[in-house]
Amino acid sequence: MARVRDIMTTNVVTISLDERLDLVDEIMTSANIRHIPVTKGGSVVGIVSQRDLLRARLSSLGGYSSREDQQFLRDVDVAEVMTKDVRCADPNESVVHAAKRMIEAKIGCLPVVDKDGELVGLITETDVMRHFAETASD
């Protein structure tokens, strides 16, 4: 049975609490990623998703120009829009269990933390789908 550690992404882009949304937007766009764990001292304290960024943007729109939107993103801290109640996975958890938890919570990823609470990876819905697609063809 496959474990989270077998399919997780280990090269995870993270961001700190005091960064601004414009940096999140830039990272997500340039790296083509949808989730960025927010860390403090190596521990996960939140997560920012494309959905969080969109929600923040929608609250600021309403006839604003692109320049005004960018200024808004420069003015908002990550801590203001991140999801704080983060569900995490254990590296030894089965992929099936992690996938079920993601489905039940309607979330697209789980940060993976070790027994000390340190971030060691990220498992996304894409990782899960890739795993099941590859094992289904065997």
Backbone bond lengths (Angstrom), bond angles and torsions (degrees), N, CA, C in turn:
res aa  C-N    CA-C-N  psi(-1)  N-CA   C-N-CA  omega(-1)  CA-C   N-CA-C  phi
1 M - - - 1.455 - - 1.534 108.78 -
2 A 1.320 115.56 129.54 1.468 120.86 -177.73 1.526 110.69 -70.92
3 R 1.301 114.39 144.04 1.462 122.55 178.73 1.524 109.28 -109.05
4 V 1.310 115.23 158.25 1.465 121.30 179.06 1.524 110.37 -52.45
5 R 1.318 117.73 -42.88 1.476 121.52 -177.97 1.527 112.59 -58.95
6 D 1.350 116.06 -24.31 1.460 120.52 -178.17 1.530 113.08 -75.72
7 I 1.328 117.67 -24.11 1.469 119.28 -174.09 1.528 113.48 -124.11
8 M 1.324 118.13 -6.67 1.470 120.51 -175.61 1.528 111.61 -68.62
9 T 1.306 115.19 156.73 1.455 122.80 171.67 1.516 106.89 -82.79
10 T 1.316 117.57 129.58 1.462 120.03 -178.13 1.522 112.96 -102.67
11 N 1.300 117.26 -21.52 1.459 121.23 179.07 1.530 107.72 -92.97
12 V 1.334 116.05 79.85 1.460 121.90 -171.15 1.525 111.07 -97.06
13 V 1.315 115.49 130.45 1.458 121.38 173.77 1.523 107.24 -79.81
14 T 1.325 116.78 128.45 1.465 121.05 178.15 1.523 109.32 -123.05
15 I 1.318 114.92 168.68 1.459 120.92 179.09 1.523 107.49 -142.56
16 S 1.324 116.77 155.35 1.461 119.91 -179.83 1.520 111.14 -97.28
17 L 1.314 115.11 163.17 1.466 122.68 -176.98 1.521 114.23 -56.16
18 D 1.310 117.21 -34.56 1.461 120.36 -172.66 1.526 114.36 -90.61
19 E 1.333 116.64 5.82 1.471 119.25 176.72 1.524 109.86 -77.51
20 R 1.305 115.29 166.36 1.469 122.03 -177.30 1.527 110.61 -105.30
21 L 1.321 115.41 160.48 1.462 120.94 -178.02 1.517 113.61 -64.99
22 D 1.313 118.18 -26.25 1.467 118.24 179.11 1.521 111.01 -63.70
23 L 1.344 117.46 -34.13 1.461 120.62 176.97 1.528 110.26 -69.34
24 V 1.321 117.50 -40.49 1.467 121.44 176.30 1.522 109.66 -58.86
25 D 1.310 116.76 -47.43 1.459 121.85 179.91 1.528 110.65 -59.24
26 E 1.305 116.63 -45.20 1.463 121.27 -179.65 1.528 111.30 -63.50
27 I 1.332 117.16 -44.80 1.472 121.16 -179.66 1.518 110.66 -64.22
28 M 1.333 116.40 -47.17 1.467 119.63 -178.53 1.521 111.64 -61.85
29 T 1.312 116.44 -40.25 1.461 120.72 -179.14 1.530 111.16 -70.26
30 S 1.323 117.22 -48.52 1.465 119.57 -175.07 1.527 112.63 -73.77
31 A 1.328 118.12 -34.24 1.465 120.65 -178.15 1.526 112.36 -94.97
32 N 1.336 116.83 -4.13 1.459 122.15 -179.36 1.533 111.58 54.65
33 I 1.339 115.23 51.94 1.460 120.94 177.56 1.523 109.62 -121.66
34 R 1.334 115.76 158.08 1.457 120.16 -175.16 1.526 113.97 -115.32
35 H 1.333 117.78 -8.83 1.463 120.96 -177.90 1.519 109.73 -140.22
36 I 1.322 115.94 134.45 1.462 120.33 176.77 1.530 108.19 -130.63
37 P 1.337 116.67 114.26 1.458 118.73 175.23 1.533 110.63 -66.26
38 V 1.314 115.01 141.79 1.464 121.80 176.53 1.522 105.76 -101.16
39 T 1.335 115.97 124.49 1.464 119.49 -175.44 1.516 112.06 -121.84
40 K 1.321 113.08 155.14 1.464 121.66 173.46 1.519 105.72 -139.88
41 G 1.323 115.98 113.97 1.456 120.25 -178.68 1.514 113.60 61.94
42 G 1.331 117.39 31.81 1.459 121.42 178.48 1.515 114.73 87.94
43 S 1.321 117.53 -11.80 1.465 121.42 179.29 1.522 110.46 -97.44
44 V 1.321 116.06 146.95 1.460 122.09 179.34 1.526 109.25 -78.97
45 V 1.331 115.70 123.22 1.472 121.17 178.18 1.526 111.40 -115.35
46 G 1.329 116.44 -6.37 1.455 121.04 179.76 1.508 110.13 -178.60
47 I 1.320 114.32 179.33 1.459 120.24 175.48 1.521 107.84 -149.25
48 V 1.324 115.73 140.94 1.457 121.61 176.44 1.519 107.21 -114.54
49 S 1.316 115.75 126.87 1.464 120.75 178.64 1.523 109.19 -111.73
50 Q 1.316 115.05 168.09 1.460 119.11 174.29 1.523 109.92 -57.70
51 R 1.316 116.48 -35.50 1.462 121.37 179.19 1.527 111.03 -62.59
52 D 1.342 117.03 -42.39 1.471 120.63 177.45 1.524 110.79 -62.32
53 L 1.324 115.36 -43.11 1.464 120.43 179.63 1.523 110.57 -64.07
54 L 1.307 116.95 -43.19 1.462 121.02 178.59 1.530 110.61 -63.26
55 R 1.323 116.77 -43.52 1.462 120.89 179.47 1.531 110.34 -60.44
56 A 1.304 117.07 -41.95 1.470 120.96 178.47 1.522 110.19 -64.89
57 R 1.316 115.90 -41.12 1.467 120.12 179.70 1.513 111.45 -66.41
58 L 1.288 117.82 -43.62 1.457 121.02 -179.01 1.518 111.11 -61.00
59 S 1.329 116.51 -34.90 1.454 119.08 179.52 1.519 111.14 -70.31
60 S 1.317 116.87 -19.94 1.460 119.89 -178.18 1.530 112.41 -97.52
61 L 1.329 116.20 -15.22 1.458 118.90 -176.05 1.521 110.65 -81.93
62 G 1.267 115.61 178.82 1.456 121.14 -176.93 1.505 108.32 125.61
63 G 1.311 114.72 55.84 1.448 119.04 179.31 1.517 113.67 93.79
64 Y 1.328 117.69 10.08 1.461 120.34 178.90 1.519 110.78 -84.74
65 S 1.296 115.72 147.69 1.465 120.65 178.08 1.528 109.38 -79.44
66 S 1.307 115.30 168.40 1.461 121.34 177.72 1.529 110.50 -60.17
67 R 1.333 115.93 -39.62 1.462 120.30 178.99 1.528 111.15 -64.31
68 E 1.323 116.63 -41.20 1.462 120.46 178.21 1.528 111.28 -67.07
69 D 1.337 116.37 -36.09 1.463 120.91 176.94 1.519 110.22 -63.47
70 Q 1.335 117.04 -44.73 1.460 120.72 178.51 1.527 111.39 -63.42
71 Q 1.304 117.06 -38.43 1.467 120.38 177.01 1.524 109.93 -63.90
72 F 1.316 116.94 -42.00 1.465 120.91 177.22 1.525 110.13 -57.84
73 L 1.337 117.03 -46.78 1.467 120.56 -179.47 1.525 111.55 -63.51
74 R 1.332 117.47 -31.88 1.472 121.01 177.55 1.530 111.21 -70.75
75 D 1.314 116.89 -23.00 1.460 121.31 -175.51 1.530 114.53 -92.91
76 V 1.320 117.59 -10.42 1.473 120.37 -174.36 1.528 110.50 -105.74
77 D 1.333 115.20 128.24 1.464 121.32 176.57 1.522 111.04 -75.71
78 V 1.315 115.81 148.01 1.462 122.62 175.34 1.530 110.28 -54.54
79 A 1.316 117.03 -41.04 1.468 121.81 -177.13 1.528 112.60 -58.29
80 E 1.325 117.27 -25.08 1.462 120.77 -178.40 1.525 113.15 -75.46
81 V 1.322 118.24 -24.73 1.466 120.16 -175.02 1.524 114.09 -119.19
82 M 1.311 117.79 -10.88 1.466 119.84 -177.02 1.527 111.23 -67.46
83 T 1.312 114.74 155.17 1.455 121.40 171.26 1.518 106.42 -80.37
84 K 1.312 116.51 124.48 1.467 120.56 -175.24 1.522 112.93 -92.56
85 D 1.312 117.34 -31.74 1.462 121.66 -179.55 1.526 108.12 -87.55
86 V 1.330 116.22 80.87 1.460 121.54 -172.81 1.525 110.39 -90.30
87 R 1.304 115.05 128.25 1.457 121.38 173.60 1.527 106.75 -88.00
88 C 1.315 116.21 130.92 1.461 120.96 -178.11 1.524 110.12 -118.86
89 A 1.314 115.41 161.88 1.460 122.28 177.37 1.517 109.52 -113.69
90 D 1.309 114.85 154.88 1.462 122.97 173.53 1.527 106.96 -93.76
91 P 1.317 118.90 141.05 1.469 120.10 -179.43 1.533 112.88 -58.82
92 N 1.337 117.40 -27.15 1.463 121.27 -177.96 1.526 113.61 -90.87
93 E 1.320 117.35 -1.75 1.461 122.67 178.01 1.532 109.00 -66.61
94 S 1.309 117.05 145.68 1.465 119.31 178.49 1.530 109.58 -70.25
95 V 1.301 115.65 149.14 1.459 121.23 178.13 1.527 109.80 -61.67
96 V 1.331 116.94 -38.46 1.469 120.97 179.72 1.533 109.83 -61.18
97 H 1.317 117.53 -45.58 1.468 120.82 -179.56 1.528 110.54 -63.74
98 A 1.317 117.03 -44.38 1.471 121.02 179.09 1.533 110.23 -62.09
99 A 1.324 116.94 -42.41 1.470 120.91 179.60 1.524 110.60 -62.73
100 K 1.320 117.47 -42.68 1.471 121.02 178.62 1.521 110.83 -62.69
101 R 1.325 117.50 -40.47 1.470 120.75 179.08 1.528 110.84 -65.32
102 M 1.334 116.94 -38.78 1.458 120.31 178.39 1.527 110.80 -65.79
103 I 1.320 116.62 -40.97 1.467 120.96 178.92 1.522 110.36 -64.14
104 E 1.330 116.67 -48.44 1.468 121.01 -178.17 1.528 112.12 -60.69
105 A 1.323 116.22 -38.94 1.464 120.70 -177.93 1.526 112.47 -87.00
106 K 1.324 116.31 -7.17 1.469 121.83 -177.61 1.523 111.53 55.91
107 I 1.341 114.40 50.29 1.465 120.91 178.99 1.524 109.40 -124.15
108 G 1.323 115.81 157.42 1.455 120.99 -174.80 1.509 115.79 -97.90
109 C 1.339 117.15 -3.63 1.460 118.48 179.46 1.521 111.00 -162.72
110 L 1.317 114.61 163.60 1.461 122.57 172.49 1.524 107.73 -133.05
111 P 1.333 118.27 121.82 1.450 118.62 170.35 1.537 107.95 -63.79
112 V 1.301 116.39 143.41 1.464 121.00 -179.43 1.527 107.52 -106.12
113 V 1.328 115.61 124.21 1.458 120.68 -177.30 1.527 110.19 -122.71
114 D 1.332 115.27 147.46 1.465 119.80 177.32 1.522 110.34 -81.96
115 K 1.322 116.48 -176.44 1.471 120.91 -176.09 1.520 112.78 -64.38
116 D 1.328 117.85 -19.36 1.470 122.45 177.44 1.528 112.39 -91.57
117 G 1.331 116.52 1.60 1.459 120.63 179.90 1.514 114.69 83.25
118 E 1.322 116.95 9.63 1.467 121.31 179.61 1.532 110.17 -83.96
119 L 1.314 116.25 139.08 1.459 121.76 177.78 1.523 110.05 -67.46
120 V 1.345 116.22 125.80 1.466 120.50 178.28 1.521 112.51 -121.72
121 G 1.340 116.99 -8.33 1.455 119.53 -179.71 1.514 111.24 177.76
122 L 1.320 114.38 -172.42 1.457 122.63 180.00 1.522 106.93 -147.53
123 I 1.324 116.55 131.36 1.462 120.22 174.55 1.517 107.09 -112.74
124 T 1.325 114.80 126.21 1.467 120.89 -176.93 1.524 110.23 -113.28
125 E 1.319 115.03 166.94 1.461 119.85 176.72 1.527 110.22 -60.18
126 T 1.302 117.88 -31.88 1.466 121.02 177.58 1.522 110.71 -66.96
127 D 1.335 117.32 -42.50 1.473 120.69 176.49 1.527 110.49 -58.31
128 V 1.328 116.01 -43.95 1.467 121.43 -178.73 1.520 110.67 -65.28
129 M 1.332 117.01 -47.81 1.467 120.16 -179.87 1.524 111.26 -62.11
130 R 1.329 116.51 -41.37 1.470 120.48 178.51 1.533 109.93 -60.39
131 H 1.322 115.95 -45.21 1.469 121.22 -179.78 1.531 110.85 -59.44
132 F 1.332 116.54 -49.92 1.469 119.60 -177.72 1.530 111.46 -67.94
133 A 1.320 117.94 -35.34 1.464 120.56 177.31 1.533 110.87 -64.84
134 E 1.335 116.64 -41.15 1.460 120.86 -179.80 1.520 111.22 -70.14
135 T 1.305 118.32 -40.01 1.472 120.21 -178.66 1.525 111.59 -76.81
136 A 1.330 117.90 -26.15 1.468 120.89 178.56 1.518 111.07 -69.79
137 S 1.323 117.28 -27.76 1.457 120.24 -178.05 1.520 112.47 -84.14
138 D 1.335 117.00 -9.04 1.486 120.65 -179.56 1.509 112.14 -78.47
